[in-house]
Amino acid sequence: MFNNPVTNSLWTEKYRPKVLSEYVGSEDLKDTMAKYIEANDIPHLLFHARAGTGKTTLGNVLTNSIDCDVLKLNASDENSIETIRNKIKTFVSTVGFKKWKVVFLDEADYLTINAQAVLRNLMEQFSKTSRFIMTCNYPEKILDPIRSRCTVFEVLPPNKRDVALRLVEILKTEGVEFVMNDVGVIVNNNYPDLRRVISSAQSQVQNGKLKLTKKQVLEVNYLGKILDVLKSKSTAKNMYTDIRQIIADSKVRMFEDLYRFLFDHIDEFAPDGTQAACIIEIAKAQRDGVHVVDSEINVIAMFVEIIGHIQNK
């Protein structure tokens, strides 16, 4: 059951874990965090992962669970050297009434190079009284001297079963009627982004019932259908025609999930020796998708190249 007060109308906030027992994620990672909480002591921490996998939530759980004063900043909004000098340095250099001062920097990969250089010095200078928790999507954007001062964890997403169980628990708490097939559709369509799973489910609730739209069912099905075509031994012409029809029928026009899906399943459809070339085509389409007028044409062009690599092997 959920221990946090149920007051927010947004489920993603209403059911955001407040304590470690509510957190859905790697048991090994939770065991390590439990040891930190028990000792009331943490090292400098850097959590990295894809969006929606629980980095920020885990940082909040830690700051809620140890004896500390906390300064929380989102580096996507405050990423300058002035923020480091005026806010963070002032915070860590003043006297506190708790054991630790914790600076929680969300989306730290947005910090400028100069800001990171000053931050590195503060981490060292105030290490006896202060700790830094940072989250990021792209750890390679964090300077090596900062990474070397941190204990670094990749926050792996929970498995689909645990995500489904979490969603079922929320639906039951909300008194929403549902069928498990619909829960499976939502999880498959939005995994591994737990935040999107929950918000998507909430948007599909009508009059106390979880009711999926035809569009959402088509979206989740189209990814699997495309993978089946790519894995088939069909001719290049048939593969191209089938994929074009699947995309047209799905009505999907935002393809970020498709790019990631293809990358995650590359070994299933790309013969040995073609994976690298196929990944390059996916990356090109993802990059060009920001600028093209018609995203569907861009995606179909990608598939023409991928099918060519598959067929020529």
C-alpha positions as CSV (number, residue, x, y, z in Angstrom):
1,M,0.0,0.0,0.0
2,F,1.0,3.6,-0.5
3,N,2.1,5.5,2.6
4,N,2.1,9.0,1.1
5,P,-0.9,11.3,1.5
6,V,-3.2,11.2,-1.5
7,T,-3.8,14.8,-2.3
8,N,-2.5,15.6,-5.8
9,S,-4.9,15.1,-8.8
10,L,-1.9,14.0,-11.0
11,W,-1.3,10.3,-10.4
12,T,2.5,10.7,-11.2
13,E,2.8,13.0,-8.2
14,K,0.1,11.5,-6.0
15,Y,1.8,8.1,-6.0
16,R,5.4,9.2,-6.2
17,P,7.3,7.1,-3.6
18,K,8.3,8.9,-0.4
19,V,10.1,6.0,1.2
20,L,12.3,3.2,-0.2
21,S,9.8,0.5,0.3
22,E,7.5,2.1,-2.2
23,Y,10.2,2.6,-4.8
24,V,9.9,0.3,-7.9
25,G,13.3,-0.6,-9.2
26,S,16.4,-2.8,-9.0
27,E,16.5,-4.8,-5.7
28,D,20.3,-4.5,-5.7
29,L,20.1,-0.8,-6.0
30,K,17.5,-0.6,-3.3
31,D,19.7,-2.8,-1.0
32,T,22.6,-0.3,-1.4
33,M,20.4,2.7,-0.8
34,A,19.0,1.0,2.3
35,K,22.5,0.6,3.7
36,Y,23.1,4.4,3.2
37,I,19.8,5.2,4.9
38,E,20.6,2.9,7.8
39,A,24.0,4.5,8.3
40,N,22.5,8.0,7.9
41,D,25.4,8.7,5.5
42,I,25.7,8.9,1.7
43,P,28.6,9.5,-0.7
44,H,28.4,12.0,-3.5
45,L,26.0,10.2,-5.9
46,L,25.4,10.3,-9.6
47,F,22.3,8.6,-10.9
48,H,22.0,8.2,-14.7
49,A,19.3,6.6,-16.9
50,R,16.7,7.3,-19.5
51,A,13.8,9.6,-18.6
52,G,11.1,8.3,-16.4
53,T,13.0,5.4,-14.8
54,G,13.1,6.8,-11.3
55,K,16.3,8.8,-10.9
56,T,14.7,11.9,-9.4
57,T,12.4,9.8,-7.2
58,L,15.3,7.8,-5.8
59,G,17.1,11.0,-4.9
60,N,14.0,12.4,-3.2
61,V,13.6,9.2,-1.2
62,L,17.2,9.4,0.0
63,T,16.9,13.1,1.1
64,N,13.6,12.2,2.9
65,S,15.3,9.4,4.7
66,I,18.5,10.8,6.1
67,D,19.1,13.6,8.6
68,C,19.8,16.5,6.2
69,D,19.0,20.0,5.1
70,V,18.4,19.9,1.3
71,L,18.9,22.4,-1.5
72,K,17.1,21.2,-4.6
73,L,17.8,22.7,-8.0
74,N,16.9,21.7,-11.6
75,A,20.0,22.3,-13.7
76,S,17.9,22.6,-16.9
77,D,16.6,25.9,-15.4
78,E,19.6,26.9,-13.3
79,N,22.8,25.8,-15.0
80,S,25.1,28.8,-14.8
81,I,28.3,29.5,-12.8
82,E,26.3,32.1,-10.9
83,T,23.9,29.4,-9.6
84,I,26.9,27.5,-8.3
85,R,28.5,30.5,-6.6
86,N,25.4,32.3,-5.3
87,K,23.1,29.4,-4.3
88,I,25.1,26.3,-3.8
89,K,28.2,27.8,-2.2
90,T,26.1,29.9,0.1
91,F,24.1,26.9,1.1
92,V,27.0,24.5,1.8
93,S,29.1,27.2,3.6
94,T,26.5,28.2,6.2
95,V,26.0,26.4,9.5
96,G,23.2,23.8,9.5
97,F,21.3,22.1,12.3
98,K,21.3,18.6,10.8
99,K,24.1,16.2,10.2
100,W,24.3,16.8,6.5
101,K,23.7,19.4,3.9
102,V,22.6,17.8,0.6
103,V,22.6,19.5,-2.7
104,F,20.3,17.7,-5.1
105,L,21.0,18.7,-8.7
106,D,18.4,17.2,-11.0
107,E,19.3,17.0,-14.7
108,A,23.0,17.9,-14.0
109,D,24.0,17.2,-17.5
110,Y,22.6,20.7,-18.4
111,L,25.3,22.4,-16.2
112,T,27.8,24.4,-18.2
113,I,31.4,23.4,-18.3
114,N,32.4,26.4,-16.1
115,A,29.7,25.7,-13.6
116,Q,30.9,22.1,-13.4
117,A,34.4,23.3,-12.7
118,V,33.3,25.4,-9.8
119,L,31.0,22.6,-8.5
120,R,34.0,20.2,-8.5
121,N,35.9,22.4,-6.1
122,L,32.9,22.8,-3.8
123,M,32.4,19.0,-3.6
124,E,36.0,18.7,-2.4
125,Q,36.1,21.8,-0.2
126,F,32.9,21.0,1.8
127,S,33.0,17.2,1.8
128,K,33.1,17.0,5.6
129,T,29.6,18.5,5.9
130,S,28.0,18.3,2.5
131,R,26.9,15.7,0.0
132,F,25.9,16.1,-3.6
133,I,23.2,14.0,-5.4
134,M,23.1,14.5,-9.2
135,T,20.9,12.9,-11.8
136,C,21.4,13.0,-15.6
137,N,20.3,11.3,-18.8
138,Y,23.8,11.6,-20.4
139,P,26.6,10.9,-18.0
140,E,29.2,11.6,-20.7
141,K,28.3,15.2,-20.3
142,I,29.5,15.3,-16.7
143,L,33.1,16.1,-16.4
144,D,35.4,13.3,-15.4
145,P,36.6,15.0,-12.2
146,I,33.0,15.2,-11.0
147,R,32.2,11.6,-11.9
148,S,35.4,10.4,-10.1
149,R,34.2,12.1,-6.9
150,C,30.8,10.3,-7.1
151,T,29.5,6.8,-6.7
152,V,27.9,6.3,-10.0
153,F,24.7,4.2,-10.5
154,E,22.8,3.4,-13.6
155,V,19.2,3.4,-12.6
156,L,17.8,0.4,-14.6
157,P,14.0,0.4,-15.2
158,P,11.9,-2.1,-13.3
159,N,10.8,-5.1,-15.3
160,K,7.4,-5.0,-17.1
161,R,5.8,-7.2,-14.5
162,D,6.7,-4.9,-11.6
163,V,5.5,-1.9,-13.7
164,A,2.2,-3.6,-14.3
165,L,1.8,-4.5,-10.6
166,R,2.4,-0.9,-9.7
167,L,-0.2,0.3,-12.2
168,V,-2.7,-2.2,-10.9
169,E,-2.2,-1.1,-7.3
170,I,-2.8,2.5,-8.4
171,L,-6.0,1.6,-10.3
172,K,-7.3,-0.4,-7.3
173,T,-6.5,2.5,-4.9
174,E,-8.4,4.9,-7.2
175,G,-11.3,2.5,-7.5
176,V,-11.0,2.2,-11.2
177,E,-12.4,-0.8,-13.1
178,F,-10.0,-2.4,-15.5
179,V,-9.1,-5.6,-17.4
180,M,-5.5,-6.9,-17.4
181,N,-5.2,-6.9,-21.2
182,D,-5.6,-3.1,-21.2
183,V,-3.0,-2.8,-18.5
184,G,-0.7,-4.8,-20.6
185,V,-1.3,-2.5,-23.6
186,I,-0.5,0.6,-21.6
187,V,2.7,-1.0,-20.1
188,N,4.0,-2.3,-23.4
189,N,3.2,1.0,-25.2
190,N,5.1,3.2,-22.6
191,Y,7.7,0.9,-21.1
192,P,10.3,1.6,-19.6
193,D,9.1,5.1,-18.7
194,L,7.1,4.4,-15.6
195,R,5.9,8.1,-15.4
196,R,4.4,7.8,-18.9
197,V,2.8,4.5,-18.0
198,I,1.0,6.1,-15.0
199,S,0.0,9.3,-16.8
200,S,-1.2,7.4,-19.9
201,A,-3.4,5.2,-17.7
202,Q,-4.9,8.2,-16.0
203,S,-5.7,9.8,-19.3
204,Q,-7.7,6.7,-20.3
205,V,-9.9,6.6,-17.3
206,Q,-13.6,7.6,-18.0
207,N,-16.4,7.3,-15.4
208,G,-14.3,5.1,-13.2
209,K,-13.3,2.7,-15.9
210,L,-10.0,2.2,-17.8
211,K,-11.0,2.4,-21.5
212,L,-8.4,2.4,-24.2
213,T,-8.8,4.4,-27.3
214,K,-8.4,2.7,-30.7
215,K,-5.4,4.9,-31.4
216,Q,-3.5,3.6,-28.3
217,V,-4.2,0.0,-29.2
218,L,-2.9,0.6,-32.7
219,E,0.2,2.3,-31.4
220,V,1.3,-0.5,-29.2
221,N,0.6,-3.1,-31.9
222,Y,2.4,-1.4,-34.7
223,L,5.8,-1.8,-33.1
224,G,5.5,-5.5,-32.8
225,K,4.1,-5.8,-36.3
226,I,7.1,-3.9,-37.8
227,L,9.5,-6.1,-35.9
228,D,7.8,-9.2,-37.3
229,V,8.2,-7.9,-40.8
230,L,11.9,-7.1,-40.3
231,K,12.4,-10.6,-38.9
232,S,10.6,-12.3,-41.8
233,K,12.3,-13.8,-44.9
234,S,10.2,-11.8,-47.2
235,T,11.4,-9.9,-50.3
236,A,12.6,-6.3,-49.9
237,K,9.5,-5.1,-51.9
238,N,7.1,-6.9,-49.6
239,M,8.9,-5.7,-46.4
240,Y,8.8,-2.1,-47.6
241,T,5.1,-2.3,-48.6
242,D,4.1,-4.0,-45.4
243,I,5.9,-1.6,-43.1
244,R,4.5,1.4,-45.0
245,Q,1.0,0.1,-44.6
246,I,1.5,-0.7,-40.8
247,I,2.7,2.9,-40.2
248,A,-0.1,4.4,-42.2
249,D,-2.7,2.3,-40.4
250,S,-1.3,3.2,-36.9
251,K,-1.7,7.0,-37.5
252,V,1.5,7.4,-35.4
253,R,3.4,10.6,-36.4
254,M,5.8,10.9,-33.5
255,F,8.5,8.3,-33.9
256,E,10.9,8.7,-30.9
257,D,9.5,5.4,-29.4
258,L,10.1,3.6,-32.7
259,Y,13.7,4.6,-32.9
260,R,14.4,3.4,-29.4
261,F,12.4,0.2,-30.0
262,L,14.4,-0.6,-33.2
263,F,17.7,0.0,-31.3
264,D,16.6,-2.2,-28.4
265,H,15.7,-5.0,-30.7
266,I,18.5,-4.6,-33.3
267,D,19.9,-8.1,-32.7
268,E,16.5,-9.7,-33.4
269,F,16.2,-8.5,-37.0
270,A,19.6,-7.3,-38.2
271,P,21.9,-10.2,-39.4
272,D,25.4,-10.4,-38.0
273,G,27.6,-7.8,-39.6
274,T,24.7,-5.4,-40.3
275,Q,23.9,-4.1,-36.8
276,A,26.3,-1.2,-36.9
277,A,25.0,0.0,-40.3
278,C,21.3,-0.3,-39.1
279,I,22.1,1.7,-36.0
280,I,23.6,4.4,-38.1
281,E,20.4,4.6,-40.2
282,I,18.3,4.8,-37.0
283,A,20.5,7.6,-35.6
284,K,20.3,9.5,-38.9
285,A,16.5,9.3,-39.0
286,Q,16.3,10.4,-35.3
287,R,18.6,13.4,-36.0
288,D,16.8,14.4,-39.2
289,G,13.4,13.9,-37.7
290,V,13.8,17.2,-35.8
291,H,14.1,19.2,-39.0
292,V,12.0,17.4,-41.7
293,V,8.6,18.6,-42.8
294,D,7.1,15.1,-43.0
295,S,8.3,12.7,-40.3
296,E,6.5,9.7,-42.0
297,I,8.6,10.1,-45.2
298,N,11.7,10.4,-43.0
299,V,10.9,7.1,-41.2
300,I,10.1,5.3,-44.4
301,A,13.4,6.4,-45.9
302,M,15.1,4.9,-42.9
303,F,13.4,1.6,-43.4
304,V,14.4,1.6,-47.1
305,E,18.0,1.7,-46.0
306,I,17.6,-0.8,-43.2
307,I,15.9,-3.3,-45.5
308,G,18.7,-2.8,-48.0
309,H,21.3,-3.8,-45.3
310,I,19.2,-6.8,-44.2
311,Q,18.6,-8.1,-47.7
312,N,22.2,-7.6,-48.9
313,K,23.7,-9.6,-46.2
